[in-house]
Amino acid sequence: MCCSSIRFTRTSRVFSIHPGLGRLGERVVIVLRFQPPNGSVRAFEFIGDPGLVRLDPSWRQAALRFVELGFFHILDGTDHLLFLFCLVIPFRRFRALIPVVTAFTVAHSITLIASAYNLAPNSLWFPPLIETLIAISILYMALENIVGITKVQRRWMVAFGFGLVHGFGFSFALRQTMQFAGSHLLTSLLSFNVGVELGQILMLAIFIPALEILFRFVVAERIGTIVLSALVAHTAWHWMTERANVLRQYRFQWPAVNVVVLAIAMRWMMALVILAGLIWLLLGPLRDRIDFATARKVWAALRPRRSPPLA
């Protein structure tokens, strides 16, 4: 292991570095401290060769980098792809999937941003807990497909709840890469979400036609849904047991009640209240449409029918 500590001071408008020290050993850790003219110090830590690193990126450079990171993260995340696959199996129509995927996107965006702003627990047991819950979410969705509970009104709510869990999983992948955001934290987070959504759209464009061809020419839809969901459930079950064994190695301790914990709890309560208000506003037109349709059906049933004219 080779460790190199380097200190730079910015003297020009654009400052980038390509260390090229990865070949000095089997494991090379580069620790770099960058001091802009405003006096603040940014710390960087690279393992191996990080390529070209922009020490003070513009918002466009940060956005492009994090869009790319989000795009390839969703493609490399097998557990997230299996969860998305379980969402797609019963519907296979973009219009039906819009509320489900949107709910999942909004949910994981909330917890991803909250975690980036240090509103999530920083205990050692928290990452294994989230990884276990992600496996449980995949198992649950697969079992829903097998049982046949596939209503859109129910599926988007379940996707929203599990999306909150997956957002914390996305945040773990960003811990080492947020150092590349510079002073554009929120822009980088939103760009990462954009990259994730682009990756999801790509996978939907692959999953939907493939499933349509499979269910039309190879196997009946219901049998295919059960077989595919059973395979996913089998994989998720093994992930759940393995991650639960890792979680058991950590000792859970309730945090001490102090001003910091109360402040974090208040922030989460405010966020939940705002979120509940937004959901209520968004569901208002849909609720009114459902009530109108129900009233029209009731009126049609109660309205006296005209008797046919006598011959």
N, C-alpha and C positions, 0 to 999 in steps of 0.2 A: 504494500500500500504506500502510495506516495501522496503527500499533502503539500500543496503550495499555497502560500498566503500572499496576495498581491493587493496593493492599494493604488487607486487611480484618482486623480482630480480632473474634473472636466474643464477643458479650456476652449472647446469649440462648440458649435451649435449641435452637431451630430457626433455622437461618441458611440462607437461599436468596437467590439473586441472578439477575436477568434483565438482562444488560448492555444489550441493545438498541442496540449500537453498530455493528451490521453495515452500516448505511446510510451510514456516514461515508466509505466508499471502496469501490473495486472489490474489494480484498482487505484485510480488517481482521483483525489478529491481536491478541487480548486476552490479556495475561499477568497472572495474578492470583495473589497469595500470601495464603494464609489461615493465621492463627495461632490455634489453639485455646488454651484456658487451660493445657493441659499443657506449652506451650512449643514443641511441634513445629510445623514449617512445612510446609504442603502447597502445592505449586505446580500451577497450572492454566494451560493454554494452549488457547484457543479460536480457531477460524477462522470468521469470519462471526458469525452470530447463533446461539448454542447453545441458546437457549430458557431455560427455568427450570433453574438449576443448584443442586443441594443441596450445600453446601460440607461439611457434616458429616452425611451421611445415616444413618438408622437401617438396621438389617440388612434390614428389610422393604422400605424404599424402594430400597436397593441391589439387592435380589433382584428386585423387579419391573422395575427399569430394565434389568437384565442379561438377564432372561428375554425381554424385548421385543427387546433387541439381538440375542440369539442366534436368535430366531425369524425376524427379518427378514434376518439375515445369511445363513442357509441359503437363504432364498427369493431373495436377490440373488446368491448364489454359483452361477454357471452351471456351473463345473467340478465343484463338489460335487454339484449336482443331476444332472449327466450320470453321475457315478460311481454315485450311488444308482439312477439309471435302468438302468444296466448290471447292477446287482445284482438288480433286479426282473424283468427281461425273461425269464429262464429259468424262474422259479418262479411268481410271481403268486399265491401263497398266503401269508397272514399267518403260518400255522403254520410253513411252510418257511422263511420269511424271519426268524423270531425269532432263531435262533442267528447268522445272518449279520449282521443289523442290530445285535444285541447286541455281537458281537465288534467291529464297526466303532465302536460307541459307546464301549466300554471303552477301546479303543486310542486314539482321538483325545482322550479325557478324560485319559489318562495324559500324553501329550506336551503337551497344552494346559496342564495344571497345572504340569508340569515347566518349561515355557518361562516361565510367569508367575513362577516362583520362581528365575529366572535360571540354570536348569540346561541351557540350550541355547546353542550358539555365538552370539556377537554380532557376527560378522564380516559384512562387506558382501556376501560371496558366498553367505551362507546362505539369505536369502529367495529369490533367483533359483534356487538349487539345489532348494529345496522346491517352488517353482512348477513347475519342470521335472519333478520326480518326480511331482507330482500329475497332470500331463498324461500321463506314462508310465503311471500307474496306470489312468487312464481308457482309454488305448489297449490296455493288457494285458487289462482286463476285457472290452472289446469284442471283442478277438480270441479270448478264451476262449469267448464266446458264439457266435462264428462257427464255431469248430472243433467246439464241442459238448461242452466240458468243464464240466459243470454239476452236479456232485455237491455236496450240501450240506456233507459232511465236508471237502471241499477248499475250497469257496467261503468258509466262515467263517474258515479260516486265512488265506486270501489277503486277505479283508476286514480281518482284524486287522492284518496287516502293513502294508497301505496306509493303514489308519486311523491308525497312528502318524505317517505322513507328513502326512495331512490335519489332524491335531491341531496341528502346527506352523503350517499354513496358517491355522487358526482363530486361533492366538495372534497372528499379524501383524495381524489385524483388531482385536484388543483392545489394541494398544499405545497408541492414542490415547484409548481409552475407559476404561482402568483407573484413570484419574484420578478417575472418578466413583464408584469403589468405596468411598472413604473408608477406614475401618479394617477393612472387611469383605472382605478379598481372597479368602479361600477361599469364602465365601458367594457372592460375585459370580461366581467361576469356575464353581461348581456350578450357579448359576442360569443362566449363559450356556449351559451344557450342556443344562439342562432346556429352554431356549428352542430350541436346535438340535434336540433330540429331538422337540419339539412340531411344529417345521417339517417334520422328516422324516416324522412320522406323517401330517401333512396331505398331503404329496406322495405318500406311499404310498397314501393313500386316493384319490388322483387317478390315479396311474399304474396301479394294479392293475385297476380296472374298465375304464379306457380300453384297456389292452392286451388284456384279456379280450374286449371288444367287437370290437376290431380283428382278433384272431386267430379269432374265431368267425364274423364276418359279412363280413370284407373280404378277408383273405389267410390262407393256411395258416400254421400256427404256425412251422414250420421256416423257411419262406421269409421270413416277417415278421421273425423273429429275426435272420436274416442281413442283411436290408436295413437294419433299424434299427441294428443293431450296426455295420454298415459305415459308415453316416452318422456315428455317434458316433466311430468310429475315424478317419474322415477329418478331423473337427473336432479331435480330440485330437492327430493327427499335426501339423497346422498349429500348434497351441498348443505342442507339444513343440519343434518346430524354431525357432519364434520365441523361446521362453523359453531355449532352449539358446544361441541367438545372444547373448542378453543375458548369460547366465552366462559366456560366453567372454570378456567384457569385464573380468571380475574375475580377479585373480590369487590362486590358492589358496596359502595358506601354513599349514604345520603349526604349531599353537600351541607356544610354548616350554614345555618341561616344567618346571613349578614346583609349589609347594605347592597353589596354587589349582586348577590343572589336575588334579592327582592327587586332590584332594578331590572335584571334580566327577565324575571317572571312577569313584571309589569309590561315590559316591551313585548313579550310573547302574547300576553293577554290583549294588549292593544292591537297587535297584528291580527289575532284571531277575530276580534270584534270587527276590524276593518274588512277582513276577508269574508266574514259572514254577511256583512252589509253588501259587499260587491256581489256575492252569490245571490242574495235576495233580489238585488236590482236586476241582475242578468236573467234570473228565472222569472221575473215579473211578466214580461210579454209572453213567455211560454206558458206560464200558469193561466194567464188570461185567455190564451188561445185554447187551452184544454178545457177551461170552464165554459167558454163559448160553445165549443164543440159538444160538450156534455149537455148543456142546456138545449142545444138544437136537437140532439137525439131525444131528449126527454119530451120536448114539444112535439116532435114528429110522432112519438109513441102515444101521447095524450090527445093529439088533435083528432077530432072525429072524422072518420073517412066517409066520403060520399058513396052512397049506395048506387050500384049500376042502374041505369034507366031500364024500366020495364019494356019488354018487347011488345 
